[in-house]
Amino acid sequence: MKPMQVDLNADMGESFGPWKMGDDAALLETVTSANIACGAHAGDPDVMAKTMGIALAQGVGIGSHPGFNDIQGFGRRRITMPLESLQNSIRVQVGATLGMANALGATVRHVKLHGALGNMTSEDEDMARGCYEAALSAHPDAILMVLAATAQERAARSLGARFACEIFADRAYNDDATLVDRRTPGAVIHDAELAGQRMVDMVQAQAIITESGKRIDTPIDSICCHGDTPEAVEIAASVRRTLEAAGITVQTFQGRTG
C-alpha cells in the first residue's frame, strides 16, 4: 500500500498596514503551503512581500489567494457581479502575486479562491470554471486548489487543469460537501485536538465526514487551517502532530489531473 501523505495549508498575508491578522510567521513553521492574500479581501503590498519572503525562507509552497474586492467584509460577503468583471479582478490579483514572487525569486505554485467567492464557486460550476479560466489565463502553470467533491473540483476537471483537493480542519461540513455557514453554531471548530483527530479520520478514510456522519469519498491532497482564527497556530500544530503520529507524511502537494 502506498504511504499516505497530505499537504497542510493556511490562508495568510491578511494583515493591513499596522492592523495585524493572525500569526503568519508561527504558522509558516508548521504548514507546507501558504495561500497569500492579494490585496482585494485583505493584505497590502508590504504584507504580501513579508509573508512571501518568510514562506520562501521556510521552503513553504506559495499560492495566490484571490477573493472579492471587499476589505471591510474580509471577502466573506457574497457579491453578485458580472463574470467578466470578476475574471478581471482575479487576473489582477494573481498577477500581483506573480509580480511580487518574481521580485523575491519565489515561485507561485497554486491558486485558491477565498471566502465567499470560494463558497459560491463550490456551489456553481459555471462560476468556478470562469474564475479558474481567469486564473489560468494569468498563470497557466498554476495548480488549482479546489474544495474537494464540490463544483470547484468538477470545474477543474472539465478544464483538464492540474488541481489539488482540499478539506478543512476547522470547519464543519454539510452533506453536499459544502461548508456549514459560519453563522451556524458549531460551523467553526476551535478545539485543536478535535481538529487533529478528525483530519486523521478523514485522510485515512479518504472521505469527508459531514456533521450528520455521512462519508463522501474523495482524494484528499491538502488540509486547510484558517489563519484568522484565534486558535490557528494551535490547530495547525495539532493537525500536523496527529497526522504524523498516525504515520501520515505531511508534505507539499504535487497536484493531479483527470
N, C-alpha and C positions, 0 to 999 in steps of 0.2 A: 504494500500500500504506500502511495506517495505521501511523504511527510506533509503535515498541514502547515500552512503559512498564511499570514494575513498582514496587511498594512494597517497602521494606526495613524489617522489624520486628525487635524484640528483646524477650525476656522480661526484666523488671527489677522493681525495688522489692522485692527478695528479701532484703535485709539485715534484721537483727532486733536492736533495741537497739544495743549497742556492737559487735555482730558484723557485719562487712561482707561482703557477697557481690557481687562484680562492681564495675565502674566505670560506674555509670549515667550520670553526668554526661558522661563521654567518649563513651559510646555515643550519647547524645542529640544529639551534634554531627554524627552520621553517619546515623542511621536516620530514617525518616519516620513510623513508627508505634511505639508503646510499649505492651506488654502488662504491666499493672501488677498485681503480686500483691495479693490481697485479705485476707491475714492468716490464711488456712487452711493452705496449704502453706508459706507464707513471708510475711515482711513484718510491719509493725505500723502503727498509725495515723500515727506521725511519719514513718516511711519512705515511706508512701503519699503523704502530703502533700508531702514534699520532692521526691519523684520526679515527681509530677504537676505540681508548680509549675515545675520545670525544663522538663518537656515542653511545658507551656503557653507558657513564655517562648521556647522554641525553635521553636514552631509545629509541634510533632510531634503526630500524631494519637494520642489516648489510648484505650486499651482496658482492659476488665476481664479479669483472668486467674484465674478460679476453679479450684480443684483440690480434691483430697481433704484433709480436715482432719487433716493428718499432718506437722507441722513437723519432727519428728525424722527422718522418712523423706523430707523435702523433696518430698512429694507424688508420689514415684516408686515407691511400693509399691502394688500392686494391692489394692484393698479391695472386698470384697463386702458390700453393704448394701442395704436396701430402697430402691427407686427413689424413693418419696415422701420419704424422709429425705434422699437425695442432692439431690433437687429443692429442698427447703427450704434446704439448705446453699448451693446455687448462688444462690438468691434473696437470701439474706443477704449473700453475698459481692458480688454485682452491686449490691445496694442500698448497701453500704458505699462502693463505688467512686462510685456516683452521688451519694451524700451529700457525699463529700469534693470531688468535682468541682464540685458546686453551690456549695459554700462558697468555692471558689477562683475561680469564674467560668469554669470549664472545661466542656468537653463530652465525654462518653464516647461514642465512635463505634462501638466494636465489642466483641465478647466472644470470647475464645479459651480453650478448655479446656486445662488444664495437665497435663503429666506423664503419670502412669499413667491418669488419667481421660481424657486425650486419646487415649492409645493404646487403651484399652478401647473407647471410643466410635468409634474408627476401624475397629474390627472388628465392632461390634454396632450395627446401625441403630436398633433399638428403644431402646437405651440412649441413643444420640446424640439421637434425637428427644425423649426425655423430658428430657434435660439442656437442649436448646435451647428446648423449650416453657417450662421453668422460667425460663431466662434472659430470654426474650421476655416472660414474664408480669411480670417486674420492670422490663424496659426494652424496650418494644415497638418502638422505633426502632433498636435495635442491628443492626449488620451482624455476621453470624456469620463468624468466621474459621475455615475448615474445612481439614482435611488433604485436599489435592487427591486426587481419584479414589478416595476411601475411603467407608466407610459414613457418615462425617460429612457429606460432600457430598450423598449420597443423602438423608439425613435433612433437611438444609436445603432441598433442592429439594422434598421431599414436603410441607414446611410452607409453601412459597411465600415463604420468607423471603429477605431480601437476604443475600448471602454473598460471601466473597472466598476464592479458592482459594490455599492456601499450600503452599510447598515449603521444604525446609530446606537451608541452605548447609553446615551442619556435621554432617549425619547421612547415613548410607548407607541405601539403600532395598532392601526385598525386592521380589520380582516381583509382589506384590499391592498395591503402593504403600504398604504399611505400613513403619514404620521398623525397621531391624535392631536387635535387642536390644542395649542398651548394654553388656551383659556380653560381647558377641562382639567379638573383635579387629577393628579397622577400622570399628566401628559409628559412632564419633565421629571427625570429621575435624578435625585440629589444624593442618594446613598451610594458611595463609591464601591463598597464591597458588593452590593447588589448588582451594580453595573458590570463589574468584572465577571461575576459568575454567569450572568445572563449572556454575555458575549461568548464565553466558553461554550455554553449550551448551544447557542446558535451556530457558531463556527463548526463545532463538532457535528451538528445535525445538518449543516449546510442548508439552513432554513431560517426564515424569520418566524419568530414565535410571537403571536399577537397577544393583546390583552385578554382575549377570550380563550387562549390556549391553542388556537389554530396554528398549524405549521404550513408555511408557504415555502416550498422548495426553491432554492436559488443558489447560484455560486456566490460566495462572499469573498471579495478581494480586499476590502478596506472597511475599517470601523472609524466612525467619527465621534469625537468628543468636542462639543461646542466650547470655544474659548471664552465666551462671555458669561458662562455660568460661574457662580462663586466657588463651586467645588471642582472646577475644570482640571486643575493640576492634580488633585487627589484622585479624581475619576480616571484620568489618563494613566496615572501611575498604577492604580489598582487593576485596570484593564490589562495593561502590559504584564504586570506581575502575575496575574491569574492565568492569562493565556500561556505565558512561558512555563508556569508551574504545571500546566496541563500538557506540556510537550508541543505547543504550537509556536512556531517561529514567527517573530514579528519583524517584517522587513518591507521595504518599499515595493509596491505592486509593479507588475510589468505590463498589465493591460491584456485584453483579449479581443477577439473578433468573432463574428458569426452568431 
